[in-house]
């Protein structure tokens, strides 16, 4: 999916080691503390950033197709709005929880700050499995959830976007439900909509495009020609597929791609243009290969660049020592646990973080928001050109911190984000 969290659609892969689970909230707070140790920042600001501003929890009754009523639980976590309206994805997934939404909302705050976008962070979802809902049930659930959180969202308050288990159609339903209650068409209430109702061209491919752009820049930084560089991509939803296809166009050798059913691997290169993405044909990667490896062997592949673009907590203490790749680019949100991060750092394997690499989604969401406000559509060429500029500007900021401070890529990205947030909090002060 291309979402701000990069996990739109129904694709998923189980963590490599389900016993090693680190919540998004734990990870976000740990990363905040580490970044704060590198810069001169008011500890009171850090304390404020450790907590969300609000978490909305709602009950969402749904009449099923058979006439029975089932009540689902929904959340919308709003972390920090010091730099602008809250912004973040909305997922339908059985694993949605209060702490997950808070942790992911914190990541959105950092992501927007790294890209210097005028947004804060939010995240939300409904505890539901879309695979178990008919299209009609999904629409009714979406519209009722929109009503339950209507007072919390809005084009200048909080702007949802697609995430795991949601897509363009979901956003169109939210926009319509919100607009009907407001008695006026309000396209800016969500991003990631179909272009016909105010969405932006290039939005669904944007997270994968930004992953490809950052991969290209990282390879250049380490004096590695993209031509012939072998790449393995975990997850072939819109993020993984878009990244793989663009890198393939630029001359990289896509040696492996995977979905929930396994890994397709060929060191001579796969024809990723012919392999259907999850959106095009769900869980079809392994149908187009003679030899399939089990999913857990993905991280042991002998490739140059590894791109986890499926779900979180897949690179863990259990498999970090087995990784043979020279570079890791995080396409998913939170794919690397803190323990694994330490192991990879000790092994001198650079890990470029999600809050930089997959930020194309929220960046083009910003473009979509501007288009909705101005009622003026941009061409696909303009969107891609502007995305390239924003990603390269963010890359240069992070690269500068790496070179000047000698820190990891993750620490550098957090230093950039936290410095901007601290400056904004200091300028605005604290309301009594």
ZIBELQUI-V661349 format. One record per pair of residues at least 4 apart in sequence whose ideal C-beta (glycine too) atoms are under 8 Angstrom apart, sorted by the first residue. I is the first residue (numbers start at 1). J is the second residue. D is the distance in whole Angstrom. If there is no record, write none. Layout:
I:J:D
I:J:D
This chain:
1:6:7
1:7:5
1:8:1
1:9:4
1:162:5
1:163:6
1:164:6
1:166:7
1:167:6
1:204:8
1:237:6
1:238:6
1:239:7
2:6:7
2:8:5
2:162:7
2:192:7
2:203:7
2:204:4
2:205:6
2:206:6
2:207:5
2:208:7
2:238:4
2:239:6
2:242:7
2:361:5
3:7:6
3:8:4
3:89:4
3:91:8
3:161:6
3:162:5
3:163:4
3:164:7
3:166:8
3:192:7
3:207:7
3:361:6
4:87:7
4:88:6
4:89:5
4:108:6
4:111:7
4:161:5
4:163:7
4:207:8
4:361:5
4:362:4
4:365:6
5:88:7
5:89:4
5:91:7
5:104:6
5:107:8
5:108:8
5:123:7
5:163:5
5:164:7
5:333:5
5:358:8
5:361:8
6:207:5
6:239:5
6:309:7
6:331:6
6:332:6
6:333:6
6:354:7
6:358:4
6:361:6
7:11:8
7:12:8
7:89:8
7:91:7
7:163:6
7:164:4
7:237:7
7:239:7
7:310:8
7:311:7
7:332:6
7:333:7
8:89:8
8:162:4
8:163:6
8:164:7
8:166:7
8:167:6
8:192:8
8:204:7
8:237:7
8:238:6
8:239:8
9:164:7
9:165:8
9:167:6
9:237:5
9:238:6
9:278:5
9:279:6
10:130:6
10:131:7
10:165:6
10:278:7
10:282:6
11:235:6
11:236:7
11:237:4
11:259:6
11:260:7
11:278:4
11:282:7
11:283:7
11:310:7
12:164:7
12:260:6
12:310:7
12:311:6
13:234:7
13:235:6
13:258:7
13:259:7
13:260:5
13:295:6
13:310:4
13:311:6
13:314:7
14:18:7
14:260:7
14:295:7
14:311:8
15:20:8
15:21:7
15:311:7
15:312:7
15:313:4
15:314:5
15:316:7
16:295:8
16:296:6
16:299:6
16:314:5
16:315:7
16:316:6
16:318:7
16:319:5
17:316:4
17:317:8
17:318:4
17:319:7
20:313:7
20:316:4
20:317:6
20:318:6
20:337:6
20:339:7
21:313:6
22:26:5
22:27:5
22:313:6
22:337:5
22:338:6
22:339:8
23:27:7
23:99:5
23:100:7
23:103:6
24:28:6
24:99:7
24:100:5
24:102:8
24:103:3
24:104:5
24:106:8
24:107:7
24:312:7
24:333:8
24:334:6
25:29:6
25:99:4
25:100:7
25:102:5
25:103:4
25:106:7
26:30:6
26:103:7
27:31:6
27:103:7
27:334:6
27:337:7
27:338:6
28:32:6
28:102:8
28:103:5
28:104:8
28:106:4
28:107:6
28:110:8
29:33:6
29:50:6
29:103:8
29:106:8
30:34:6
30:338:6
31:35:6
31:110:8
31:338:8
31:410:7
31:414:6
32:36:6
32:46:7
32:49:6
32:50:7
32:106:7
32:414:7
32:418:7
33:37:7
33:46:7
34:38:7
34:411:6
34:414:7
35:39:7
35:411:6
35:414:3
35:415:6
35:417:8
35:418:5
36:41:5
36:43:8
36:46:5
36:418:6
38:405:7
38:407:6
38:411:6
38:415:5
39:415:6
39:418:7
39:419:6
39:422:8
41:45:6
41:46:6
41:418:7
41:419:8
41:422:5
42:46:7
42:422:7
42:425:8
42:426:7
43:47:6
44:48:7
44:430:8
45:49:6
45:421:7
45:422:5
45:425:5
45:426:7
46:50:7
47:51:8
48:80:8
48:425:7
49:79:8
49:80:6
49:106:8
49:109:7
49:418:8
49:421:7
52:77:5
52:78:6
52:79:5
52:80:8
52:102:5
52:105:6
52:106:8
53:78:5
53:79:6
53:80:6
53:81:7
54:77:8
54:78:5
54:152:8
55:75:7
55:76:7
55:77:5
55:78:7
55:98:6
55:101:7
55:102:6
56:75:7
56:76:4
56:77:8
56:78:8
56:124:8
56:149:6
56:152:5
57:73:7
57:74:7
57:75:6
57:98:7
58:73:7
58:74:5
58:75:8
58:76:8
58:145:7
58:148:4
58:149:6
59:71:5
59:72:7
59:73:6
59:74:8
59:148:7
60:71:7
60:72:4
60:73:7
60:74:5
60:126:6
60:141:6
60:144:5
60:145:5
60:148:6
61:69:6
61:70:7
61:71:5
61:72:8
61:144:7
62:69:7
62:70:5
62:71:7
62:72:6
62:137:6
62:140:6
62:141:5
62:144:7
63:67:7
63:68:8
63:69:5
63:140:7
64:68:5
64:69:7
64:70:6
64:137:6
65:134:6
65:136:6
65:137:6
72:126:5
72:127:6
72:128:5
72:141:7
72:145:8
73:126:7
73:127:5
74:124:7
74:125:7
74:126:4
74:127:7
74:145:5
74:148:6
74:149:7
75:96:6
75:97:8
75:98:6
75:101:5
75:124:5
75:125:6
75:126:8
76:90:8
76:101:7
76:122:7
76:123:8
76:124:4
76:149:5
76:152:6
76:153:7
76:158:7
76:160:8
77:98:8
77:101:4
77:102:5
77:104:8
77:105:4
77:122:6
77:123:5
77:124:6
78:86:5
78:105:7
78:120:7
78:121:8
78:122:5
78:152:7
78:158:6
79:86:7
79:102:7
79:105:4
79:106:5
79:108:7
79:109:5
79:120:6
79:121:4
79:122:6
79:123:8
80:106:8
80:109:5
80:120:5
80:121:6
80:421:7
81:85:6
81:86:5
81:120:4
82:120:6
82:421:6
82:424:5
82:425:5
82:428:6
83:112:7
83:113:7
83:117:8
83:118:6
83:119:7
83:120:6
83:420:7
83:421:7
83:424:5
84:112:8
84:117:7
84:118:4
84:119:5
84:120:6
85:119:6
85:120:7
85:154:8
85:155:8
85:156:6
85:157:6
85:158:6
85:159:6
86:105:8
86:119:7
86:120:5
86:121:7
86:122:4
86:157:7
86:158:4
86:159:7
87:108:6
87:112:6
87:117:8
87:119:4
87:120:7
87:121:7
87:122:6
87:158:7
87:159:5
87:161:7
87:362:6
87:365:7
87:366:8
88:104:7
88:105:6
88:108:4
88:121:6
88:122:4
88:123:4
88:124:7
88:160:7
88:161:7
88:362:8
89:104:7
89:108:8
89:123:6
89:124:8
89:160:7
89:161:5
89:162:6
89:163:3
89:164:8
89:166:8
90:123:8
90:124:5
90:125:6
90:160:4
90:161:7
90:162:7
90:163:6
90:166:6
90:170:7
90:174:8
91:96:6
91:123:8
91:124:8
91:125:4
91:126:8
91:163:4
91:164:4
91:165:5
91:166:6
92:96:8
92:125:6
92:126:5
92:128:5
92:129:8
92:130:5
92:138:8
92:141:8
92:164:7
92:165:4
92:166:6
92:170:8
93:125:6
93:127:8
93:128:7
93:129:7
93:130:8
93:164:5
93:165:5
94:127:6
94:128:7
94:129:5
95:100:7
95:127:8
96:100:6
96:101:7
96:125:4
96:126:6
96:127:5
96:128:8
97:101:7
97:127:8
98:102:7
99:103:6
100:104:6
100:123:8
100:125:8
101:105:6
101:123:5
101:124:6
101:125:6
102:106:7
102:123:8
103:107:7
103:334:8
104:108:7
104:123:4
104:333:6
104:334:8
105:109:7
105:121:5
105:122:5
105:123:4
106:110:7
106:121:6
107:111:6
107:121:7
107:123:8
107:333:6
107:334:7
107:354:7
107:355:6
108:112:6
108:119:8
108:120:8
108:121:3
108:122:6
108:123:6
108:362:7
109:113:6
109:120:6
109:121:3
109:417:8
109:421:7
110:114:6
110:121:7
110:355:5
110:413:7
110:414:6
110:417:4
110:418:8
111:115:7
111:121:7
111:354:8
111:355:4
111:356:8
111:359:5
111:362:6
111:417:8
112:117:4
112:118:8
112:119:4
112:120:7
112:121:6
112:362:6
113:117:8
113:416:7
113:417:4
113:418:8
113:420:5
113:421:5
114:355:5
114:356:6
114:359:6
114:394:6
114:397:8
114:398:7
114:413:5
114:416:5
114:417:5
115:359:5
115:362:7
115:363:6
115:390:6
115:391:8
115:394:5
116:393:7
116:394:7
116:420:7
117:362:7
117:363:7
117:366:5
118:366:8
119:159:8
119:362:7
119:366:7
122:158:5
122:160:8
123:163:8
124:149:7
124:160:6
125:163:7
125:164:8
125:165:8
126:141:7
126:145:6
128:132:8
128:133:7
128:141:7
128:165:8
129:133:7
129:165:8
130:138:6
130:165:5
130:166:8
133:137:4
133:138:4
133:141:7
134:138:7
135:139:6
136:140:6
137:141:6
138:142:6
138:170:8
139:143:6
139:173:6
140:144:6
141:145:6
142:146:6
142:170:6
142:173:4
142:174:6
142:177:7
143:147:7
143:173:6
143:174:8
143:176:8
143:177:4
144:148:7
145:149:7
146:150:6
146:153:8
146:173:7
146:174:5
146:177:4
146:178:6
147:177:6
147:181:7
149:153:6
150:177:8
150:178:6
150:181:6
152:157:7
152:158:6
153:157:6
153:158:4
153:159:7
153:160:6
153:178:7
153:189:6
154:158:7
154:159:8
154:178:8
154:186:8
154:189:6
155:159:6
155:186:6
155:188:3
155:189:5
155:369:7
155:372:7
155:373:7
159:188:7
159:189:7
159:190:6
159:191:6
159:365:7
159:369:6
160:171:7
160:174:7
160:189:8
160:190:5
160:191:8
161:171:7
161:190:6
161:191:5
161:192:4
161:361:7
161:362:7
161:365:5
162:166:5
162:167:5
162:168:7
162:170:6
162:171:6
162:192:4
164:311:8
166:170:4
166:171:7
167:171:7
167:192:8
167:279:8
168:172:6
168:192:6
168:193:6
168:194:5
168:199:7
168:204:7
169:173:7
169:194:8
170:174:7
171:175:6
171:190:4
171:191:7
171:192:5
171:193:5
171:194:8
171:199:8
172:176:6
172:193:5
172:194:6
172:197:6
173:177:6
174:178:6
174:189:7
174:190:5
175:179:6
175:186:7
175:187:6
175:189:6
175:190:5
175:193:6
175:197:6
175:198:7
176:180:6
177:181:7
178:182:6
178:186:6
178:189:5
178:190:8
179:184:6
179:185:5
179:186:5
179:189:7
182:186:5
187:193:7
187:197:6
187:198:3
187:372:4
188:198:8
188:369:6
188:372:4
188:373:6
191:199:7
191:200:7
191:203:7
191:364:8
191:365:4
191:368:4
191:369:6
192:199:7
192:203:6
192:204:7
192:365:7
192:368:7
193:197:5
193:198:6
193:199:4
193:368:8
194:199:5
195:199:4
195:200:7
195:201:6
195:377:7
198:368:7
198:371:7
198:372:5
199:203:6
199:368:6
200:364:6
200:365:8
200:367:6
200:368:4
200:371:6
200:377:8
200:378:7
200:383:6
201:377:8
201:378:7
201:379:7
201:380:4
201:383:6
202:206:6
202:209:8
202:364:6
202:380:5
202:383:4
202:384:6
202:387:7
203:361:8
203:364:5
203:365:7
203:368:6
203:383:8
204:238:5
204:242:8
204:279:8
205:209:5
205:238:7
205:242:4
206:210:6
206:360:4
206:361:5
206:363:7
206:364:4
206:383:8
206:387:6
207:211:7
207:238:7
207:239:5
207:242:7
207:331:7
207:358:5
207:359:8
207:360:5
207:361:4
208:212:6
208:238:6
208:239:5
208:240:7
208:241:7
208:242:3
208:243:4
208:244:8
208:245:8
208:246:7
208:309:8
208:331:7
208:360:7
209:213:6
209:242:6
209:243:7
209:246:6
209:360:5
209:384:7
209:387:6
210:214:6
210:357:7
210:358:6
210:359:6
210:360:3
210:361:7
210:363:7
210:387:7
210:391:5
211:215:6
211:239:7
211:242:8
211:243:4
211:307:6
211:309:7
211:329:6
211:331:5
211:357:5
211:358:6
211:360:7
212:216:6
212:242:7
212:243:5
212:246:4
212:247:5
212:250:7
213:217:7
213:360:8
213:387:8
213:388:6
213:391:5
213:392:7
213:395:8
214:218:6
214:329:6
214:352:6
214:356:6
214:357:5
214:391:7
214:395:6
215:219:6
215:226:8
215:231:7
215:243:7
215:247:6
215:252:8
215:305:6
215:307:7
215:329:5
215:357:8
216:220:7
216:226:6
216:247:8
216:250:6
217:221:6
217:392:7
217:395:5
217:399:8
218:222:7
218:327:6
218:329:7
218:350:7
218:352:6
219:224:4
219:225:7
219:226:5
219:229:6
219:305:7
219:327:7
220:224:7
220:226:8
221:399:7
222:326:8
222:327:7
222:350:8
224:229:6
224:304:7
224:326:8
224:327:8
225:229:7
226:247:7
226:250:6
226:251:5
226:252:5
227:251:4
227:252:7
228:251:7
228:252:8
228:253:6
229:252:5
229:253:7
229:304:5
229:305:6
230:252:8
230:253:5
230:255:4
230:267:6
230:302:8
230:303:4
230:304:5
230:305:7
231:244:7
231:247:6
231:252:5
231:253:7
231:254:5
231:255:6
231:256:8
231:303:6
231:304:7
231:305:5
231:306:8
231:307:6
232:254:8
232:255:6
232:256:4
232:257:7
232:258:8
232:265:8
232:298:7
232:301:5
232:303:4
232:305:7
232:306:5
232:307:7
232:325:7
233:240:5
233:243:6
233:244:5
233:254:7
233:256:7
233:257:5
233:258:7
233:307:5
233:309:6
233:331:7
234:240:7
234:257:8
234:258:5
234:298:5
234:306:8
234:307:7
234:308:5
234:309:6
234:310:5
234:314:7
234:331:8
234:332:8
235:239:7
235:240:4
235:258:7
235:259:7
235:308:7
235:309:4
235:310:3
235:311:8
235:331:7
235:332:7
236:240:5
236:241:5
236:244:7
236:257:5
236:258:7
236:259:5
236:275:7
236:277:6
236:278:6
236:285:5
237:241:7
237:277:6
237:278:4
237:279:7
237:309:7
237:310:8
238:242:6
238:277:6
238:278:7
238:279:6
239:243:6
239:309:5
239:331:5
239:332:7
239:358:7
240:244:6
240:257:7
240:277:8
240:307:7
240:309:4
240:310:7
240:331:6
241:245:6
241:257:8
241:272:7
241:275:8
241:277:4
241:278:7
241:279:8
242:246:6
242:277:8
243:247:6
243:307:6
243:309:6
243:331:6
244:248:6
244:254:5
244:257:6
244:272:5
244:307:8
245:249:7
245:272:5
245:273:6
246:250:6
247:252:4
247:254:6
248:252:6
248:254:5
248:269:8
248:272:5
248:273:7
252:305:8
253:267:8
253:268:8
253:269:4
254:269:6
254:270:5
254:272:5
255:265:6
255:266:6
255:267:5
255:268:8
255:269:6
255:270:7
255:301:7
255:303:5
256:263:6
256:264:6
256:265:4
256:266:8
256:270:7
256:298:7
256:301:5
256:303:7
257:263:8
257:264:6
257:270:6
257:272:6
257:275:6
257:285:6
258:262:6
258:263:4
258:264:7
258:285:6
258:295:6
258:298:5
258:310:8
259:278:7
259:283:5
259:284:8
259:285:4
259:286:7
260:283:6
260:295:7
261:283:6
261:285:7
261:286:5
261:292:7
261:295:8
262:285:8
262:286:5
262:292:4
262:293:6
262:294:6
262:295:6
263:292:7
263:293:4
263:294:7
263:295:6
263:297:6
263:298:5
263:301:8
264:270:6
264:275:7
264:285:6
264:286:6
264:288:7
264:289:4
264:291:8
264:292:6
264:293:8
265:291:7
265:293:6
265:301:6
266:270:5
267:302:8
267:303:8
270:275:7
271:275:7
274:288:7
275:284:8
275:285:6
275:288:5
276:280:4
276:281:4
276:284:5
276:285:8
276:288:7
277:281:8
278:282:5
278:283:7
278:284:8
280:284:8
281:287:8
284:288:7
285:289:7
286:292:5
293:297:5
293:298:7
296:319:8
297:301:7
299:306:7
299:314:8
299:315:7
299:319:5
299:322:6
299:323:5
300:319:8
300:322:5
300:323:7
300:324:6
301:306:8
301:324:7
301:325:7
302:324:5
303:324:7
303:325:5
304:325:6
304:326:5
304:327:7
305:325:6
305:326:7
305:327:5
305:328:8
305:329:6
306:323:7
306:325:4
306:327:7
306:328:5
306:329:7
307:328:8
307:329:5
307:330:8
307:331:5
308:314:5
308:315:6
308:328:7
308:330:6
308:331:6
308:332:5
308:335:4
308:336:8
309:331:3
309:332:5
309:358:8
310:314:7
310:332:6
310:335:7
311:332:6
311:335:7
312:332:6
312:333:6
312:334:4
312:335:6
313:334:7
313:335:7
313:337:6
314:332:7
314:335:5
314:336:8
315:319:7
315:320:6
315:323:7
315:328:7
315:335:6
315:336:4
315:337:7
315:340:5
315:344:8
316:320:7
316:337:5
316:339:7
316:340:5
317:337:7
317:339:4
317:340:6
317:343:7
319:323:7
319:340:8
320:339:8
320:340:4
320:343:4
320:344:6
320:347:8
321:343:6
321:347:8
323:328:7
323:344:7
323:347:8
323:349:7
325:349:7
326:349:7
327:349:7
327:350:6
327:352:7
328:336:7
328:344:7
328:349:6
328:350:7
328:351:5
328:352:7
329:352:5
329:357:5
330:335:5
330:336:7
330:351:7
330:352:6
330:353:6
330:354:4
330:357:5
330:358:7
331:335:8
331:354:7
331:357:6
331:358:6
332:354:7
332:358:7
333:354:5
333:358:7
334:354:7
335:354:7
336:340:5
336:341:5
336:344:7
336:351:6
337:341:7
338:342:7
339:343:7
340:344:6
341:345:6
341:351:6
341:410:7
342:346:6
343:347:6
344:349:4
344:351:6
345:349:8
345:351:8
345:408:6
350:408:7
350:409:6
351:408:7
351:409:6
351:410:6
352:356:6
352:357:5
352:409:5
352:410:8
353:357:7
353:409:6
353:410:4
353:413:5
353:414:8
354:358:5
355:359:6
355:413:5
355:414:7
355:417:7
356:394:6
356:395:7
356:398:6
356:409:7
356:413:5
359:363:6
359:391:7
359:394:7
360:364:6
360:387:6
360:391:7
361:365:6
362:366:7
363:367:7
363:387:6
363:390:5
363:391:7
364:368:6
364:383:6
364:387:6
365:369:6
366:370:7
367:371:6
367:378:6
367:383:6
367:386:6
367:387:8
368:372:6
369:373:6
370:374:6
371:375:8
371:376:6
371:377:6
371:378:6
378:382:4
378:383:5
378:386:8
379:383:7
380:384:6
381:385:6
382:386:6
383:387:6
384:388:6
385:389:7
386:390:6
387:391:6
388:392:6
389:393:6
390:394:6
391:395:6
392:396:6
393:397:7
394:398:6
394:416:8
395:399:6
396:400:6
397:401:7
397:416:5
398:402:7
398:409:7
398:412:5
398:413:5
398:416:6
399:403:6
399:412:8
400:404:6
401:405:6
401:407:7
401:411:8
401:412:4
401:413:8
401:415:5
401:416:6
402:406:8
402:407:6
402:408:8
402:409:6
402:412:5
405:411:8
405:412:7
405:415:7
407:411:4
407:412:5
407:415:7
408:412:7
409:413:6
410:414:6
411:415:6
412:416:7
413:417:6
414:418:6
415:419:6
416:420:7
417:421:6
418:422:6
419:423:6
420:424:6
421:425:6
422:426:6
423:427:6
424:428:6
425:429:8
